[in-house]
Amino acid sequence: MSWVAVSPRTPNQASSPALGANRRAVVIGVPALVALAYALGHLNWYLGTPLGRVPVLDEHENLYLAAQIYGGHLPHEPLYRAPGYALLLAGARAAGVPASGLFAAALLIGALLHSIGAGLVASISDRWFGIGAGVLAGMLFALDPVLVHYATQALDSTFSMTLFLAGLAFLSAAVKVPGRTGFWAGAGMCWAAATLVRPNYLLVWLALPVLALFQPLAAAARVRMAAVALASALLFVASAAWQRSATGTAAFLPWQGAYNLWASNRPGANGRYYSQRVSLPPELARLNPARAESIILYSKETNGGPTDIASMNTHWRQRFTDEVSAHPLAWARLMAKKAYALLNNWEQYNNKTYAFHKALSPWLRWNPLCWGVLLILGVAGGARLLAENPRAGAALAVVTAACTASIILFFVSARFRLPLVGINAALAGGALASPRFWQNWAPGRKAALAACAALAALLAFSNFGNVSDPATFVQDHVLLARAAYTVGDDEMALAEARAALQLQPRHPDALAIERAASAPMPPKGSTP
């Protein structure tokens, strides 16, 4: 006869609200604190580097848009970028952050958002698999160097991913208790807000009412939950109304999407990251090369046709549909290449090549945690979720498919797949918490799981088609050289410009920085 010794407890102690609150505090709080400490450690180093002191590329554009919003002088034209992140930064200005300190504040906000994301992932995994899985999942998210790298930049990716994870936390609760309208409303609001920060979450938002219609409820209740989820469209209405008052145009989606859709799917596109095709003067390249290029190419292709934004977007959408319908097999091959790059461990270039900048950071370079590890563990955790909670597993599969489709349709650059990192981290907690969950499975199911894990490993750690091409390192050297020159570090600027020229001897920006950084200083008191 077996027995288990237990300590005396008061009646209903297991369901005590205080115990539940303490348990949840541990599950969420520990990973969140670790995430914040790790991000702040890296940020403390990063703020002392040229790139931590000078906003570049998308960072510069985000800060510029925030300044326009805060100052109330947006141009009277449709917004090129989604305004959600710039609104957050404008809110920081309204809260008292000076213009000179907004860049540093944006990086600090990113570190805080990374901490919140770790807590959300822990909460999601806890709901799926239990407390041990929750803590492990949160720690994996907290210590992922890719997430820390992007969190400590003035980019919209971490903010939008945090909103996505908040919506996923609501959805996991809604699937568990499908009749609770608050959960569906919360998921809808979070995913609508995420869409206003990064429009690629629109497909995820659209999937929510569909999921509500398949819950085990009476028909009327299912329709009611779907309607509750769709009520979050009021955020889009509010955004369109604000944009109309601020810019004269009512819209909730930015106008950059049409050209990006064509640029990422045109003949010759690599689909992994944006590749500039037109040589631009420095003043246009620094603002937004894709925007300038879309206008220049449109003018050439239409022989000076109508230059309004609606006409340009119609043109690029038509180019995309014509190309796909005329060459479906070529487009399918491009989609396959994108899918492989999406699943590969190499973090594809998007303004800053992750591998290049990871090697520079004393806080990130030692960390072996990567996409490939999380993908393999995520496959295992997904198998466990489908076996133990098919309804939650099916809902997550729909959300993951919507995320993946949104990414593959455009570019599969490193920071665009961050929501999939969060999903894999939550699933990985379930795999690590019970590593032998498959022990009692039938041999066929075990073999299928082993095959899926092996395939994930092959796709993640192979290099077919030179998918991990470091050719973009030249851009990172130039970027660092320009930032160093801006802050007055001519020695670093010269070294980085020359490193870029070793990779690409005639790089125009590198040549210009080399000349400027090596020029003799003017005599004291002379006019520059």
BADO-524584 format. One record per residue: z, x, y of N, C-alpha, C, O in turn; residue in three letters. Coordinates in steps of 0.2 Angstrom, whole numbers, plus 5000, padded with zeros to 4 digits. Atoms other than C-alpha are relative to their C-alpha. Layout:
BEGIN
ZXYZXYZXYZXYALA...
//
This chain:
BEGIN
500050044994500050005000500050045006500450095007MET500049964994499550075017500349975005500449915006SER499750034994500450055033499950045006499750105005TRP500149964994500350105051500649995004500849935005VAL499450004996501850145061499849995008499450025010ALA500150024993501850065079500650005004501149985001VAL499450014996503050075093500149935002499649895003SER499950074998503849915099499749995006499650035011PRO500350024994503049825112500149935002500349894998ARG499850074998503349665122499449964999498849984998THR500550045001502349515119499450005005499650015011PRO500649994996500549515126499950065004499550065009ASN500149934997500749695131499350025000499050055005GLN500749975000498949735125499649975005499150005007ALA500450034995498249605137500350005007500149975011SER499749994994499349655151499550025006499250075005SER500549984994498349655168500250075002499750115004PRO499849934997499349815173499750054995499450104997ALA500349955005498749905157499350005000499050055000LEU500750004999497049845159499750045006499250075006GLY500249964994496949915177500150074999499750115001ALA499949935002497650075171499550034996499250094997ASN500549985004496450095158499350015003499050065003ARG500750004997494950055169500150065005499650095007ARG500049954995495650175182499950074997499650115000ALA500149945004495650315169499250014999498950065000VAL500749995002493850275163499650015006499150055005VAL500449994995493150265180500250065005499850105007ILE499849954996494250375190499950084998499750125002GLY500049935002494250535180499350035001499250085004VAL500649984999492350555179499850005008499450055010PRO500250004993492150505198500350065003500050095008ALA499749954997493450635203499650074998499550115002LEU500449945002492550775193499350005003499150065005VAL500750004997490850715200500150025007499750065010ALA499949984993491550735218500150075000499950105005LEU499849924999492350905215499450044999499350095002ALA500649955001490750975207499549995006499250055008TYR500550004995489550905220500350035007499950065010ALA499749974994490750965234500050075000499950115005LEU500049935001490851135227499350035001499250085004GLY500749974999488951155226499849995007499550035010HIS500150014993488851075244500350055004500050075009LEU499749944996490051205251499650065000499550095005ASN500549955000488851335245499449995004499150035008TRP500750024997487251245250500050005007499550015011TYR500050004993487851215268499950075003499850075009LEU500149934998487851405270499350035000499250085002GLY500749975001486051425265499549975006499749925009THR500450034995484551395277499849934998499749885003PRO500250075002483951235267500649955001500549895002LEU499450054999485751165269500149995007500649955009GLY499950014992485651185288499449975003499449955009ARG500650024997483851135291499749944996499549964990VAL500350055004483150965285499350015000498950035005PRO500749995001481450985278499649944996499949904993VAL500550045004479950875272500349935000500549905006LEU499850065000480650705267500749995003500849945006ASP499450004997482350745273499949995008500349955011GLU500250004993481650775291499849935002500049905007HIS500350074998480750605290500549954999500549905004GLU499550055001482250515284500550005006500749955009ASN499550004995483350575298499649985007499949955011LEU500450024994481950545311499949925000500049895005TYR500050075000481750365305500749975002500749925005LEU499350024998483650345306500150005007500449965010ALA499950004993483650405324499649955004499849925009ALA500450054997482250285328500349935000500449895004GLN499650075001483250135321500650005004500749955007ILE499450004996484850195329499949995007500249955011TYR500150004993484050215346499649935002499549925008GLY500450064999483050045344499350015003499149975007GLY500749994998481350125347499550024994499250074994HIS500549995005480350105331499349985003499349935007LEU500750024998478450095334499949934998500149914993PRO500250075002477649925334499450014995498950004997HIS500450005006476849945317500450004994501050014994GLU499650015006477249915299500350074998500150125000PRO499649945002478550045292499650034994499450004989LEU500349965005477750185282500550014994500350014988TYR499549995005479350215272500549944999500649905004ARG499550055000480650095265500650025004500850085004ALA499549984995482050085278500750004997501250025001PRO499350015002483550065267500450065001501050055003GLY499649944999484150245267500150025007500650045009TYR500049994993483750265285500549965003500949985008ALA499550044997484750115289500750024998501250025002LEU499349975001486250195280500250055004500750065007LEU499949954996486050345290500149985007500650005011LEU499950034993485850245306500749975001501149975006ALA499350035000487550155301500550065001501050045004GLY499549954999488350325300500050025008500550045010ALA500049994993487750355318500449955004500849975008ARG499650054997488450195323500850004999501249985003ALA499249995002490150235315500250065004500850085003ALA499749954996490250385326499850074999500050125002GLY500249935002489350535318499550025005499049985006VAL500549984995488450635331499350024997499350034991PRO500749995002486550665330500050074997499750084992ALA500049935003486950855327500350014993500250054990SER499750005007488050815312499849954995500049954990GLY500250055004487050685304499750034993499850004988LEU500349975006486150805292500650014995500550004989PHE499449985004487850875285500349934998500549934992ALA499750065002488550695285499649974994499949944989ALA500450035005487050635274500150044994500150004988ALA499949965007487350775261500749984998500849984992LEU499450025002489150725261500049934997500349924992LEU500150075003488750545258499750004993499949964989ILE500350005006487650595244500550024994500550004989GLY499549985004489050685236500549944998500749944992ALA499650065002490150525237499649954996499949924992LEU500450045004488750425230499950024993499949984988LEU500049975007488650545215500649984997500649974991HIS499450015003490450515212500149924998500349914993SER500050075002490250325213499549994994499749954989ILE500550015006488750335201500450024993500349994988GLY499749985006489850435188500549944998500549934992ALA499550055002491150295189499649944997499949904993GLY500450065002489850155187499750024993499749974988LEU500249995007489050245171500650004995500549974990VAL499550005004490750265164500249934999500449914993ALA499950075001491050075167499549974995499749934991SER500550035004489450025159500150024992500149984988ILE500049985007489650135143500749984997500749964991SER499450035002491450075142499949934997500249914992ASP500150075002490849895141499650004994499749954990ARG500450005006489549945128500450024994500349994988TRP499849975006490550055117500850025000501050034994PHE499349995000492350075122500250065005499850095008GLY499749964995493550185133499850074999499650115004ILE500249935001493150355124499250015002499150065005GLY500749994998491250325127499950005007499550045010ALA500050014992491550275145500250075003499850095008GLY499849944997492450435149499550064999499350095003VAL500549955002491150545140499449995004499150045007LEU500750024996489650455148500150025007499750055010ALA499949984993490450475165500050075002499850095007GLY500049934999490750655163499450034999499250085003MET500649985001489050685157499649995007499250045009LEU500450014993488350605173500350045005499950075009PHE499749964994489650695184499850075000499750105005ALA500249935001489150865177499350025000499150084999LEU500749995001487250845176499850045007499850015012ASP500249964994486650985188499449975004499349985010PRO500550034996485050885192500249955005500049955010VAL499750054996486050745199500350035006500350005011LEU499749974995487050855209499550035005499650035011VAL500549974996485550945216499749955004499649965010HIS500350054996484750785222500549965004500349945010TYR499550044996486350705228500250045006500450015012ALA499849964994486650855240499350015004499350075007THR500650004996484950825249500049935004500249885001GLN500150064996484550695263499449964997498949955001ALA500550035003483550595251500249934998500849924997LEU499850075002483450405246500249994992500449944990ASP499950015007483550445227500749984998500849944993SER499350015002485450455225500249935002500649894998THR499850064997485750305236499749944996500149894994PHE500450055003484450195227500350004992500449944990SER499850005006485050255210500749974999500949934994MET499350035000486850205214500049935000500449894996THR500050075000486350035218499749974994499949924991LEU500250025007485350025202500550004995500649954991PHE499450005005486850075192500549945001500849924996LEU499550064998487949945201499749944997500049904994ALA500350065003486649815196500050004992500149954989GLY499950005007486649875178500749994997500849964992LEU499350025001488549865178500149925000500449904995ALA500050075000488349685183499749974994499949924991PHE500450025006487049655170500350004993500349964989LEU499749995006488049725156500649954999500749934994SER499550055000489449605161499749934999500049894995ALA500350065000488249465163499849984992499849934990ALA500250015007487549485145500649994996500549954991VAL499450015004489349495138500249935001500449894996LYS499750064998489849335147499449965004499449965010VAL500650024997488149255151500049945005499649925009PRO499950064996488849095159500350015007500449975011GLY499749994993489649185174499550025005499150075005ARG500549994995488549165189500150065004499650095007THR499949954996489349295199499750074998499550115002GLY500349945003488749435187499350005001499050055003PHE500750004998486949375189499850015007499450045009TRP500149994993487149365207500150075003499750105007ALA499949934998487849535209499550054998499350095001GLY500649965002486449615198499449995005499150045006ALA500650024995485149525209500150035006499650065009GLY499949974994485949585225499950075000499650105004MET500149935001486049765219499350024999499150075003CYS500749985001484349775213499549985006499050025007TRP500450014994483549695228500250055005499750075009ALA499849954995484549815239499750074998499450105002ALA500449945002483849955228499350015002499050065003ALA500750014998482149895231499850025007499350045009THR500149994992482349905250500150075001500050105007LEU499949935000482850085247499450044997499150085000VAL500549975003481550135235499649944996499949914992ARG500450065002480149995231499950014993499749954990PRO500150005007479950055213500549964996500449954990ASN499550045004481449955208499849935000500249884997TYR500250074999480449795212499949974993500149914992LEU500150035006479949775194500749994996500749944992LEU499450015003481749795188500349935003500649894999VAL499850064997482249655200499749944997500049894996TRP500450065002480849545194500249994992500149934990LEU499850015007481449575176500749964999500849934994ALA499350035001483249505179499949924999500349904994LEU500150075002482749315180499749994993499949944990PRO500350015007481749335164500550014995500649984990VAL499549995005483249405155500549955000500749934995LEU499550064999484349265162499749944995500149904992ALA500350055003483049145154500150004992500049964988LEU500049995008483349215136500750014998500850034992PHE499349995002485249215136500249944996499949884996GLN499850055004486149105123500449945003501049945002PRO499750064996486448955135499649944999499049954996LEU500450065000485948785136499450015005499550055010ALA500649994996484248765145500150005007499950045011ALA499850014993484948705161500450065003500350085008ALA499649944998486148845162499650065000499750105005ALA500449945000484848975158499650005007499550055010ARG500450014994483748905173500550015006500350045011VAL499549994994485348905184500150085001500150105007ARG499849934999485749085180499350045003499450095007MET500649974998483849135183500049995008499850035012ALA500050024993483949045200500550045004500450065010ALA499549964996485549135205499850075001499950105006VAL500249934999484749305201499450005005499450055009ALA500550004995483249255212500249995007499950005011LEU499750014993484349205226500050065004500150065010ALA500049944997484449385230499450025004499450075008SER500649994996482749375237500149995008499750005012ALA499850014993483649325253500050075004499950075010LEU500049944997483849505256499350035002499350065008LEU500749984997481949535257499949965006499549985010PHE500250044994481849385269500450035006500150045011VAL499649974994483249465280499750075002499650085008ALA500349944998482349635279499449995004499250025009SER500750024997480649555284500249985007499849995012ALA499850034994481549465298500250065005500050065011ALA499849944995482349625305499450045002499350065007TRP500549964999480749725303499549965006499249995010GLN500450044995479849585313500350015007499950025012ARG499750004994481049595327500050075003500050095009SER500049934998481049785327499350035001499250085005ALA500649975000479249825324499449955001498849975002THR500650054999478249665327499749984994499249944994GLY500450025007477749655308500649984995501050014994THR499650035005478649545295499850034993499350014991ALA500149975006478749645279500650034997501150055001ALA499449975003479949705266499850064996500350104994PHE500349945004478849835257499750055005499350025009LEU500349954995478249995266499250004998499049984993PRO500750005001476350025267499850074997499250084996TRP500249945003476350195259499850004992499550044990GLN500150015007476250125241499250004998499150024993GLY500750015002474350085241499750074999499350084994ALA500349935001473750265244500350044995500050074991TYR499749965005475050335233499849984993499750024988ASN500350035006474450215219499350044998499250054993LEU500649975001472750285221500050084999499750114994TRP499949925001473250475223500350024994500150074991ALA499749985007474250465207499649984994499850004989SER500550035006472850385197499350025001498950004997ASN500749984998471250455205499850054994500250084991ARG500249955005470150565194500250075003500250095009PRO499749934998470850745194500750005001501050065002GLY499250004998472650685198500450034994500250014988ALA499649985005473950775188500549944998500849944993ASN499650065001475050615190500850024999501249984999GLY499349985000476650725190500350005007500949995008ARG499849994994476750755208499449995005498950015003TYR500650014995475750725224499750075002500150125003TYR500449934999474450865227499649985006499149945006SER500450014993473750875245499350034999499250084996GLN500749995001471850875245499650025007499150055006ARG500349994993471550895264500450055003501050055004VAL499649954996471951045274500249975007499749955011SER499750034994473050985289500250055005500550105003LEU499749954995473551065305500849994999501049944997PRO499349995001475451115305500449945002500849914999PRO499650064997476050965316499949944996500449904996GLU500150065005475250835304500450014994500749974991LEU499749995007475850925288500750005000501049984995ALA499350005000477650935294500249935000500849914998ARG499850074999477750745298499949974993500549954991LEU500150035007477050675282499350014998498849985000ASN500649985002475550755274499649944996499049934997PRO500450055004475150605262499849945005499249925004ALA500250054995475150485277499350025004498949995005ARG500649974996473950595287499450004996498849994998ALA500650005005472850625272499749934998499149934998GLU500350065002472650445268499649975006499149945004SER500450024994472050405286499450045000498850015001ILE500649964999470850555286499549984994498949974996ILE500450015005470150515269499749935000499149924999LEU500350074999469950325273499550005005499049975004TYR500550004995469050365288499350034998498850014999SER500649975003467850475279499649964995499049954995LYS500350045006467550355264499749945003499349915000GLU500250064997467250205276499550015006499349975009THR500449984994466250305289500249965006499949935010ASN499750024994467450255302500149925001500049895006GLY499950075001467850075296500649985004500950025007GLY499450034996469249965303500650054998500750064992PRO499449965001470850075305500649974999501250004999THR499450035001472149945303500350014993499950024989ASP499649985006473449975290499849954994499749974988ILE500250045005472949815280499450024997499350014991ALA500749995002471149865279500150074995499850074990SER500049945004471650045273500449984993500150014988MET499750015006472849975260499649964995499649974989ASN500550035005471549855253499550054997499350044992THR500549955002470349995252500350054994499950054989HIS499749965005471550105242500149964993500049994988TRP499950045006472049965230499349994997499349994990ARG500750015003470149925227499850064997499550064991GLN500249935004469850115223500450004994500150024989ARG499650005007471250105210499749954995499649974989PHE500250055005470649945202499350024997499150014992THR500749985002468850005202500050064995499650064990ASP499949955004469350165194500249984993499950014988GLU499750025007470350085180499549964996499449974990VAL500550055004469049955176499450044998499150034993SER500649965002467650085176500150054995499750074991ALA499849945005468550225166500749984997501150024998HIS499350025003469950135156500250064995500850074995PRO499849955004469950275143500350065003500850095002LEU499749944996470150415156500749985003501150035003ALA499350024997471550315164500550004995501150024996TRP499650005006472350295147500350074999500950084997ALA499849935002472350475144500550035006501050065004ARG499549984995473150505161500749975000501250005001LEU499450045002474450375157500450044995501050054995MET499749965006474850475141500350065003500850085001ALA499849944997474950635151500749995004501150035004LYS499450024996476150555163500649984996501250014997LYS499450025004477250485149500350064997500950074996ALA499849945003477350655141500450045005501050065004TYR499649964995477850735157500749975002501250005004ALA499450044999479150595160500550024995501150024997LEU499549995006479950635143500250075000500650094996LEU499949935001479850825145500650025004500849995009ASN499449984997481350925150499950035007500350045011ASN500249974994480451015164500049955006499749895006TRP499950044994480950935181499450015004499350065008GLU500649994997479250905189500150005008500649975010GLN499949984993479050965207499949935004499549895003TYR500050054995479450845221500350035007500950025008ASN499849964994479550945237500450064999500350115002ASN499749945002480751065229500050004993500349954989LYS500050005008480551125211500750024998501050075000THR499349995002482251105203500150074997500750094998TYR499849945003482151255192500150065005500550105004ALA499949954995481851365207500650005003501050055004PHE499450004996483351305217500650004995501150024998HIS499450005004484451285202500250084999500850094999LYS499849935001484351475199500350035006500650085005ALA499649974994484951505217500749985001501150025004LEU499450024999486451405216500550024995500450024989SER499549975005488051485208500449944997500749954992PRO499750065003488651305204499649974995499849934991TRP500450045004487151245195499750054995499550024989LEU500449965004486351395187500350014993499950024988ARG499749995006487651415173500049944995500149944989TRP499950065003487551235168499449984995498949974997ASN500650025004486551195152499849934999499349914996PRO500150075001486651005153499349995003499150015009LEU500750014998484850945155499749934998500149904994CYS500350065002483650795153499950004993500149954989TRP500250005007483150845135500749994996500649954991GLY499450015004484950845129500249935001500449894996VAL499850074999485350675137499549954997499749904994LEU500450045004483750605130500149994993500149944990LEU499850005008484150655112500649964999500649914995ILE499350045001485950585114499849935002500149884999LEU500150064998485250435123499649964994499749904994GLY500450035006484050395108500549984995500549924992VAL499550015004485550405097500549945002500649894998ALA499650054997486650295108499649935001499949885000GLY500450065000485250165110500049974993500049914993GLY500050025007485150155091500749964998500749914995ALA499450035002486950115090500149945004500449895001ARG499950074996486949985104499649954997499849894997LEU500450055003485549895096500349974993500249924992LEU499750025007486449895079500649965001500849914998ALA499350034999488149845086500049945005500449895005GLU500050054995487649735101499249985002499050015007ASN500750014999485849675099499849975007499249995010PRO500250034993485849565115500050055005499650055010ARG499949954995486449705126499450054999499250085004ALA500549955001485249825118499349985002498950015005GLY500650024998483749715121499949995007499450015010ALA500050004993484249685139499950075003499550075008ALA500149944997484349865142499350034998499050065003LEU500749985002482649895133499549975005499150015008ALA500450034994481849775146500150045006499650055010VAL499949964994482649865160499750075000499450095005VAL500349935001482150035154499350005000499050045003THR500850015000480349975151499849995007499350025009ALA500250024993480349905169500050075004499650085008ALA500049934996480950075176499550054998499250085003CYS500549955003479750175165499349985003499050025005THR500750034998478250065170499950025008499450045010ALA500049994993478750085189499850085001499550095006SER500049934999478850275187499350024998498950065002ILE500649975003477250305176499449975004498950015005ILE500650034996476150195187499950045006499350055009LEU500149964995476450315201500150074998499750104994PHE499949935002477150495200500650004996501149964996PHE499449995004478350555187500450065002500750104998VAL499649944997479150685199500749994998501049944996SER499349995002480950745195500449945002500849914998ALA499450044997481950635207499849924999500249885000ARG500150075001480950475202500249974994500349914993PHE499750025006481650475185500750004999501049994994ARG499350005000483450485190500349944997500849944994LEU499750055003483850305185500050004992500549984989PRO500049995007483350345167500550054998500750054992LEU499549955001484550495168500749964999501149974995VAL499450045000485950365172500049964993500649964990GLY500050045006485450255157500150044994500550034990ILE499949955006485350405145500750025000501050034994ASN499349985000487050465151500549944997500949964993ALA499650055003487850295147499949994993500449984989ALA500150015007487050285130500350064996500550064991LEU499849945004487450465126500850004999501050024994ALA499350005001489350425128500149964994500649984990GLY499950045006489150295114499850054994500250044989GLY500149955006488350435103500550054999500750064993ALA499549955001489650565106500749974998501150004995LEU499350035001491150445105500149994992500649994990ALA500050025007490650395087499450044997498950014995SER500649965002489450535081499849984993499250004991PRO500250025007489450465063499949925000500149894994ARG500050075000489150285068499449984995499549924993PHE500650025004487550285057500250014992499850004988TRP499849985007488550335041499949954995499749964989GLN500150065005488450165033499449975000499349914997ASN500650034999486750125038499650014993499750064989TRP500549995005485350105025499650065001499550085006ALA500449934999484350265021499449995004499250045008PRO500650014996482750185029500250015008499950045012GLY499850004993483750165046500250075002500150095007ARG499849934998484450335045499450045001499450085006LYS500649965000482750415042499749985007499450035010ALA500350024994482050315057500450035006500050055011ALA499649974995483450375068499950075001499850105006LEU500149925000483250555063499350015003499250065006ALA500749994998481350535066499949995008499650035011ALA500050014993481650465083500350065004500050085010CYS499749944997482850605088499650065000499650105005ALA500549945000481650735082499450005004499250045007ALA500550014996480250665091500250015008499850045012LEU499749994993481350655107500050075002499950105007ALA499949934999481750835105499350045001499350085005ALA500649975000479950885102499749995007499450035010LEU500350014993479350795118500450035006500150055011LEU499649984995480750855128499950085001499950115007ALA500049934999480651045124499450034998499450094997PHE500649975002478851075120499750015007499949995012SER500449994994477551135133499349994999498950035001ASN500750015001475951055129499749995007499949965011PHE500450014994474651065142500350035006500250025012GLY499649964995475751185152500449965004500349965011ASN499650054996476851045158500550035004500750005009VAL499549964996478151165164499750055004500050115004SER500449954996476951255175500450025006500649975010ASP499649984994477951355188499650015006499850055011PRO500549984994476451365200500349975007500150005012ALA499850034994477351255213500650055003500850035009THR499549964998478651395215499850035007500250055011PHE500249974994477551465229500249955006500349985012VAL499850054995477951305239500750015002500950005008GLN499349994999479751335237500250065004500650065008ASP499949944996479651515243499849995008500250015012HIS500250014993478751455259500549955003500649965009VAL499550044998479951315261500650035003500950025008LEU499449964998481451435261499850055005500350065010LEU500149964994480551555272500049975007500249995011ALA500150044994480151425285500749985002500949995008ARG499350024998482051365285500350065002500750065007ALA499749944998482651545286499850025007500250045011ALA500249984993481551585301500349955005500449975010TYR499750044995482151425309500750015002500950005008THR499349984998483951475308500150075002500750095003VAL500049934997483551655314500150054994500350114996GLY500049955005483651745297499350034998499050014993ASP500749975001482051845299500050044994499450044991ASP500049965006482551955284499849964994499449984990GLU500250055006482551815272499349975001499049964996MET500750034999481051735280499550044998499050024995ALA500549955002480051895278500050014992499450014989LEU500049995007480651915260499749944996499349954991ALA500250065003480251735255499249995001498949974997GLU500750014998478551735264499650054996499150034993ALA500449955004478051895255500049984992499550004989ARG500050025007478651825238499549944999499149944994ALA500650055001477451675241499450035000498950014997ALA500749974999476051785246499850044993499350054992LEU500149975007476251875229499749954995499349974991GLN500250055005475951715220499349975003498949954999LEU500750034997474551655232499950045007500150025012GLN500149954995473951795243499749985007499950005012PRO500350024994473051695256500349935003500149895006ARG499750064998474351555258500150005008500450045011HIS500050004992474151505277500750005003500950035008PRO499450004997475951455280500450064999500850095003ASP499749945002476651605271499850065005500250105007ALA500349944995475451725282500349995007500550045010LEU499750014993476051635298500750025000500950055005ALA499349984999477851655294500150084999500650105003ILE499949935001477651835288499850045007500250085009GLU500149974994476851875305500549995005500750045009ARG499550024995478151785315500650044999501050065003ALA499349965002479651865305500050075001500550105002ALA500149935000478952035306499850035007499850095008SER500149984993478552035325500650035003501150015002ALA499549974996479552145336500449955005500049915008PRO499650054995480952055346499850025007499750085009MET500249994993480452035364500650045004501250035002PRO499549964996481452145377500549955002500349895004PRO499450054998483152065382499849985007499650025012LYS500150024993482851955397499349985001499149955006GLY500750014999481051935394499849924999500249894995SER500250075001480151765394499749994993499250034992THR500450005006479651715376499449975000499049964995PRO
//
